[in-house]
Amino acid sequence: MRNKLFTIALGGMLALGAQAALYAQDQAPATSGQQQGQWGQGHRGMNADRELEHLTKTLNLSADQQSQIKPILLDRQQKMQALWQDQSLSREDRRSKAMAIHQDTRTRIEATLNDQQKQQFEAMQERGPRGGANRPAPEVQPQ
C-alpha cells in the first residue's frame, strides 16, 4: 500500500513538473521570425510565405498581386518582431502599436486587391485567424 502511494505521488509530481516546464517554454519569447509568427500574440501565426500562400489560394491572387503583397507581409513580420523584442514598452503600448501595424498592413494589402477580393479579404479579417476569434463574446444576461 505504501509503495502504491509513493508511486502515485511520484507520478503526480512528475506530471506537475512536466506541465510547469511546458508552461515556461510556452512563455519564453520567440527569437526568430518563424517562431514569432505573423500575429504577434501568443502571437504565433503563419509566417509571411505561408500567409501569402493562404491569401493566394483564398483570394485567387495574380502573380503581380503576390509580388506586391509579399514585401508588405515581410515588412509587418519585421516590425512585429522588433516590437515584441522591445522590452521598454508597456503591454498596452505594445498592443496599441501592434494594432496599428496590423491596420497599416491591412490597408496596404487591400490597395492591391480588386473589389471582389477586398470583400473576401474583409470577411476573412472579420472571422479572424481562428475563424471567429475577432468577434465579440456574446453578452451573458444575469439570472
C-alpha positions in Angstrom: 0.0 0.0 0.0 2.8 2.4 0.9 4.5 1.5 -2.4 1.4 2.4 -4.3 1.0 5.8 -2.6 4.6 6.5 -3.3 4.2 5.6 -7.0 1.1 7.8 -7.2 2.7 10.7 -5.5 5.8 10.4 -7.7 3.7 10.2 -10.8 1.8 13.3 -9.8 5.0 15.3 -9.1 6.4 14.3 -12.5 3.2 15.3 -14.2 3.2 18.7 -12.5 6.9 19.2 -13.3 6.3 18.4 -17.0 3.3 20.8 -17.1 5.4 23.6 -15.5 8.2 23.0 -18.0 5.8 23.2 -20.9 4.2 26.4 -19.5 7.6 28.0 -19.0 8.6 27.0 -22.6 5.4 28.5 -23.9 6.0 31.8 -22.1 9.6 32.1 -23.4 9.9 34.9 -26.0 10.4 33.8 -29.6 13.6 34.9 -31.2 13.1 34.4 -34.9 10.5 35.5 -37.3 9.3 32.0 -37.9 9.0 31.3 -34.2 7.4 34.7 -33.7 4.9 34.1 -36.4 2.7 36.6 -38.0 0.1 37.6 -35.4 2.4 38.7 -32.7 0.3 37.4 -29.9 0.9 34.2 -28.1 1.5 35.8 -31.4 2.2 32.6 -33.2 0.6 32.5 -36.7 1.7 31.9 -40.2 4.9 33.4 -41.4 4.9 35.7 -44.4 5.4 33.0 -47.0 2.6 30.8 -45.6 0.3 33.7 -45.3 0.9 34.7 -48.9 0.2 31.1 -50.0 -3.0 31.2 -48.0 -4.1 34.6 -49.4 -3.2 33.4 -52.9 -5.3 30.3 -52.6 -8.2 32.1 -50.9 -8.3 35.3 -52.9 -7.0 33.9 -56.2 -4.2 36.4 -56.3 -2.4 37.1 -59.6 1.4 36.8 -59.8 1.6 40.6 -59.8 -0.5 40.9 -56.7 1.6 38.3 -55.0 4.8 40.3 -55.8 3.2 43.4 -54.3 1.8 41.7 -51.2 4.9 39.7 -50.2 7.0 42.7 -49.2 4.1 44.1 -47.2 3.9 40.8 -45.2 7.6 40.7 -44.7 7.6 44.3 -43.5 4.9 43.6 -41.0 6.7 40.5 -39.8 9.9 42.5 -39.2 8.0 45.3 -37.4 6.2 42.9 -35.2 9.4 41.0 -34.3 11.1 44.3 -33.4 8.0 45.4 -31.4 7.8 42.2 -29.3 11.5 42.3 -28.6 11.3 45.9 -27.3 11.0 45.4 -23.6 10.9 49.2 -22.9 7.2 49.4 -23.9 4.3 48.7 -21.6 2.0 45.9 -22.5 -0.7 48.5 -23.5 1.7 50.4 -25.7 2.9 47.3 -27.4 -0.6 46.2 -28.1 -1.6 49.6 -29.4 1.5 49.6 -31.8 0.7 46.0 -32.9 -2.8 47.0 -33.8 -1.5 50.0 -35.8 0.9 47.7 -37.7 -1.9 45.3 -38.5 -4.2 48.1 -39.7 -1.5 49.5 -41.9 -0.8 46.1 -43.3 -4.4 45.5 -44.0 -4.8 48.9 -45.7 -1.7 48.2 -47.9 -2.9 44.7 -48.9 -6.4 46.0 -49.7 -4.9 48.6 -52.1 -3.6 45.7 -54.2 -6.9 43.8 -54.4 -9.9 44.1 -56.8 -13.4 44.8 -55.4 -14.3 41.1 -55.1 -11.0 40.2 -53.4 -11.5 43.1 -51.0 -14.9 41.8 -49.9 -13.4 38.3 -49.4 -10.4 39.7 -47.5 -12.6 41.9 -45.2 -14.7 38.8 -44.5 -11.5 36.9 -43.6 -10.4 39.7 -41.3 -13.8 39.7 -39.5 -13.6 36.0 -38.9 -10.0 36.4 -37.6 -7.2 33.9 -37.7 -9.1 31.3 -35.9 -12.4 31.5 -37.8 -14.3 33.9 -35.5 -11.7 35.0 -32.9 -12.3 38.7 -33.6 -16.0 38.5 -32.9 -17.0 40.0 -29.5 -18.1 37.5 -26.9 -21.9 37.2 -26.5 -23.3 39.0 -23.6 -24.4 36.9 -20.7 -27.6 38.1 -19.0 -27.5 37.6 -15.2 -30.3 35.3 -14.0 
